[in-house]
Amino acid sequence: MPTSLPVPPDSALALWLAANGLDADLVRAVLATAVPLAQPGRAADEPEPAPLSPALVRRWCAEAFGAAWPALSETVRRTCADVAVVLDDGPGARPQIHDHGPDAAPTIKVPWRRGDARDALALAHELAHAVQIIASHARTPGAAMPPVAREVCAFLGERALLAHLRDRSEGCALRTAHVAEDGVYLGEDAATLGAAFADPQAGYDYRWNYPVARWLARRARELSDPGEAAALLSSGPDAPARLRPLIHAALAAQNPLPPVLARDEPGPLVAYRQIGVAAALETARGEESEPETVEAFYEALLDGLRESRLAIGLDEEARPFGWAVAGRDGEGRPQAARLAAPFGDPAAMEALAARRLEAAPAAGSAP
Ligand SMILES: [Zn+2]
């Protein structure tokens, strides 16, 4: 297999691995699991979103980054308000940031064609780079952060903006554009990096940095912790040492279940799918679950299905991460009657179960 070829020690690939504190097996393992998400299509009758202004996106980023990384709130505020941004509407425009060292703010150039979701994501990406550059110079003046870590920081910025706009109409367009860009970072760019492992003569390509960074920004649960993310943004040359354990942990926690891509329409097929998914999740729990008969498991499932109280949690890749039967405690407050989240956050599953309870018809109501 070409992917198991040794990496020649003086190759561009070997230098890139060393600069980022990575080894070949770790990167190969990431490439084997990092796949683009299924792309949501835009409905034909969906209106074109109104153009965004750079000033509005800068304000959103200030709010989004400030909420995501409160330890860096002052750096975020100054960066989003003051860093110079040149808008380029030329055909070959591409996003760029220039690091002018510890004594001057970085400068940004971004394509700005229509003020669409792609333009907004590019600006958020570069502003997050600016925060990472300024925060890192404050801690270790003059020392640069290696590129994979740098791109993780920029992708965290994009994700912070998506989370901030979750409930707004613009958030939907940005999410669609973000998933479409996955197709490049985890598709074409991953193929380019994979090909470099098979070709000792391959020259360095900056795009090698994107697949691992994109995957890690999504999969590393620790990076959703504000303190951990702010520490990474500030870590400059020490970033690889912070990333390595996160990559190992994300690989170990990789969800082996396939994505559920079918739509949840009412009918027996949905019930069969939910039963199948819950059974797969219970099997995946393995030794941590209490021994139980198939009858008892099926009984619990049936109760949930009959009363529309069964909830299945899907992660960002549409893989099932948990299941629950929604219920109430002795005082009538939502409390899952049964819950397992072997590949995700139990609190997120608990919240889903509570929402399912709200949506379920009241017990005893007419059919
Ligand atoms: Zn970048």
Residues whose N, C-alpha, C, O or C-beta is under 5 A from the ligand:
A	BS01	ZN	E151 A154
